[in-house]
Amino acid sequence: MAALDWVLTNHDLYNIRVVNLSIGTPAIDSYLDDPLCQAVRRVTDAGIVVVAAAGNNGKDQNGAKVYGQIHSPGNEPSAVTVGASNSFGTDARGDDSITTYSSRGPTRSFTVDDNGIKHFDNVLKPDLVAPGNKLVGAAASANYLLATHPELDADVSSDDARRMMYLSGSSMSAPIAAGAAAVLLQANPSLTPSLVKAILMFTAQPLAGSNTFEQGAGEINIDGALRLAKLVRTDLSTSTALGAPLLSGAPPVKQTIIGGQTFDWGKGILCNHAYAISDELITRYQKVYGPGFILADGVMETSSSQSPDLSMLTDGVSLGLNAVTSDGGTIGEGMPFLNLSFLLGDGGLLPDGIMVGDGIMVGDGIMVGDGILVGDSSLNLLNGDETARMR
């Protein structure tokens, strides 16, 4: 929080536009009350994109899937929360999948009312995923991790000053998204945090076989995001009318080719307890893209239903109300996983996707296994395809 306060004080002096938070702690208090989440919101409101790691608690000690373990501050709606995908060392995207350890949503931070009843946030997270398995990066000289775990050495050089190492986890994925955000802002400095987040999600690639709580809008697609960002008008302001043209030219083709594989963009954005879908999200100006707003401001909710706020979103934007296991198409295509209206009723998510009405999730308040990682200095070796997980 002290670091984020420093950013707030000095962002104009140093032109700070993006903050990466490859850290996390169990999300217990609602994002409304969590001081770290509040600090992230203040930074976002100042016009700075904040990227946060989702966490690495996606499975228990027996390897079974675990839901509801998104870390703080990744549970903050304004943050770009990033989970970890596995590229298996290939350029093509057809074999990419979500790592087994990447934390899954929904968020389970909560408030407690006067009767002692918990009310869970149940925000759809992560927002997207990025490669985070066995990434090779520079190793500091006299690196403690390499000294104690030589198997992490990437065998690039025997010179201690030039060594590189493998690391895995959402803390490796988050900087990829933060770097992508910086590239978008370099191409179009007028982008607000909400626009950067919307562009990253709208252009993401839904990975087949993974559900919304595992991948959010899909895997990051810097080619599509950059093409779209370059077209966004640079004269947008708080006085821009809802529904005004968003782009300075014709909309881009909503496909990308990477590694010889062509895939469609997800064409949707997550907004708390649902997701918005429409080409109008990139062709017409939405008030939620303005400074000081977050994407969830475009949705009106009751305890059992939600609908677009037509003062914030154009009338051509609709909400997808089912979390799906993607077929690899757009964000709403695939096998229904559960109806998102259950999230409004404080239901608890069980591993098989069934909701219960008492607001209790299996494992709520319990540390899963003995490998929960908190802070910025823990290492937990894993078996299989994950070499190590950080934070």
Secondary structure in CASP SS format (residue, H / E / C, confidence):
PFRMAT SS
TARGET T0000
AUTHOR 0000-0000-0000
METHOD secondary structure of the structure
MODEL  1
M C 1.00
A H 1.00
A H 1.00
L H 1.00
D H 1.00
W H 1.00
V H 1.00
L H 1.00
T H 1.00
N H 1.00
H H 1.00
D H 1.00
L H 1.00
Y H 1.00
N C 1.00
I C 1.00
R C 1.00
V E 1.00
V E 1.00
N E 1.00
L E 1.00
S C 1.00
I C 1.00
G C 1.00
T E 1.00
P E 1.00
A C 1.00
I C 1.00
D E 1.00
S C 1.00
Y C 1.00
L C 1.00
D C 1.00
D C 1.00
P H 1.00
L H 1.00
C H 1.00
Q H 1.00
A H 1.00
V H 1.00
R H 1.00
R H 1.00
V H 1.00
T H 1.00
D H 1.00
A C 1.00
G C 1.00
I C 1.00
V E 1.00
V E 1.00
V E 1.00
A E 1.00
A E 1.00
A C 1.00
G C 1.00
N C 1.00
N C 1.00
G C 1.00
K E 1.00
D C 1.00
Q C 1.00
N C 1.00
G C 1.00
A C 1.00
K E 1.00
V C 1.00
Y C 1.00
G C 1.00
Q C 1.00
I C 1.00
H E 1.00
S E 1.00
P C 1.00
G C 1.00
N C 1.00
E C 1.00
P C 1.00
S C 1.00
A C 1.00
V E 1.00
T E 1.00
V E 1.00
G E 1.00
A E 1.00
S E 1.00
N E 1.00
S C 1.00
F C 1.00
G C 1.00
T C 1.00
D C 1.00
A C 1.00
R C 1.00
G C 1.00
D C 1.00
D C 1.00
S E 1.00
I E 1.00
T C 1.00
T C 1.00
Y C 1.00
S C 1.00
S C 1.00
R C 1.00
G C 1.00
P C 1.00
T C 1.00
R C 1.00
S C 1.00
F E 1.00
T E 1.00
V E 1.00
D C 1.00
D C 1.00
N C 1.00
G C 1.00
I C 1.00
K E 1.00
H E 1.00
F E 1.00
D C 1.00
N C 1.00
V C 1.00
L C 1.00
K C 1.00
P C 1.00
D C 1.00
L E 1.00
V E 1.00
A E 1.00
P E 1.00
G C 1.00
N C 1.00
K C 1.00
L E 1.00
V E 1.00
G E 1.00
A E 1.00
A C 1.00
A C 1.00
S C 1.00
A C 1.00
N C 1.00
Y H 1.00
L H 1.00
L H 1.00
A H 1.00
T H 1.00
H C 1.00
P H 1.00
E H 1.00
L H 1.00
D E 1.00
A C 1.00
D C 1.00
V C 1.00
S C 1.00
S C 1.00
D C 1.00
D H 1.00
A H 1.00
R H 1.00
R C 1.00
M E 1.00
M E 1.00
Y E 1.00
L E 1.00
S C 1.00
G C 1.00
S H 1.00
S H 1.00
M H 1.00
S H 1.00
A H 1.00
P H 1.00
I H 1.00
A H 1.00
A H 1.00
G H 1.00
A H 1.00
A H 1.00
A H 1.00
V H 1.00
L H 1.00
L H 1.00
Q H 1.00
A H 1.00
N C 1.00
P C 1.00
S C 1.00
L C 1.00
T C 1.00
P H 1.00
S H 1.00
L H 1.00
V H 1.00
K H 1.00
A H 1.00
I H 1.00
L H 1.00
M H 1.00
F H 1.00
T C 1.00
A C 1.00
Q E 1.00
P C 1.00
L C 1.00
A C 1.00
G C 1.00
S C 1.00
N E 1.00
T H 1.00
F H 1.00
E H 1.00
Q H 1.00
G C 1.00
A C 1.00
G C 1.00
E E 1.00
I C 1.00
N C 1.00
I H 1.00
D H 1.00
G H 1.00
A H 1.00
L H 1.00
R H 1.00
L H 1.00
A H 1.00
K H 1.00
L H 1.00
V E 1.00
R C 1.00
T C 1.00
D C 1.00
L C 1.00
S C 1.00
T C 1.00
S C 1.00
T C 1.00
A C 1.00
L C 1.00
G C 1.00
A C 1.00
P E 1.00
L C 1.00
L E 1.00
S C 1.00
G C 1.00
A C 1.00
P C 1.00
P C 1.00
V C 1.00
K C 1.00
Q E 1.00
T E 1.00
I E 1.00
I E 1.00
G C 1.00
G C 1.00
Q E 1.00
T E 1.00
F E 1.00
D E 1.00
W C 1.00
G C 1.00
K C 1.00
G E 1.00
I E 1.00
L E 1.00
C C 1.00
N C 1.00
H C 1.00
A C 1.00
Y E 1.00
A E 1.00
I E 1.00
S C 1.00
D C 1.00
E H 1.00
L H 1.00
I H 1.00
T H 1.00
R E 1.00
Y C 1.00
Q C 1.00
K H 1.00
V H 1.00
Y H 1.00
G C 1.00
P C 1.00
G C 1.00
F C 1.00
I C 1.00
L H 1.00
A H 1.00
D H 1.00
G H 1.00
V E 1.00
M E 1.00
E E 1.00
T C 1.00
S C 1.00
S C 1.00
S C 1.00
Q E 1.00
S E 1.00
P E 1.00
D C 1.00
L C 1.00
S C 1.00
M C 1.00
L C 1.00
T C 1.00
D C 1.00
G C 1.00
V C 1.00
S E 1.00
L E 1.00
G E 1.00
L C 1.00
N E 1.00
A E 1.00
V E 1.00
T E 1.00
S E 1.00
D C 1.00
G C 1.00
G C 1.00
T C 1.00
I C 1.00
G C 1.00
E C 1.00
G E 1.00
M E 1.00
P E 1.00
F E 1.00
L E 1.00
N E 1.00
L C 1.00
S H 1.00
F H 1.00
L H 1.00
L H 1.00
G C 1.00
D C 1.00
G C 1.00
G E 1.00
L E 1.00
L C 1.00
P C 1.00
D C 1.00
G C 1.00
I C 1.00
M E 1.00
V E 1.00
G C 1.00
D C 1.00
G C 1.00
I C 1.00
M C 1.00
V C 1.00
G C 1.00
D C 1.00
G C 1.00
I C 1.00
M C 1.00
V C 1.00
G C 1.00
D C 1.00
G C 1.00
I C 1.00
L C 1.00
V C 1.00
G C 1.00
D C 1.00
S C 1.00
S C 1.00
L E 1.00
N E 1.00
L E 1.00
L C 1.00
N C 1.00
G C 1.00
D C 1.00
E C 1.00
T C 1.00
A E 1.00
R E 1.00
M E 1.00
R C 1.00
END
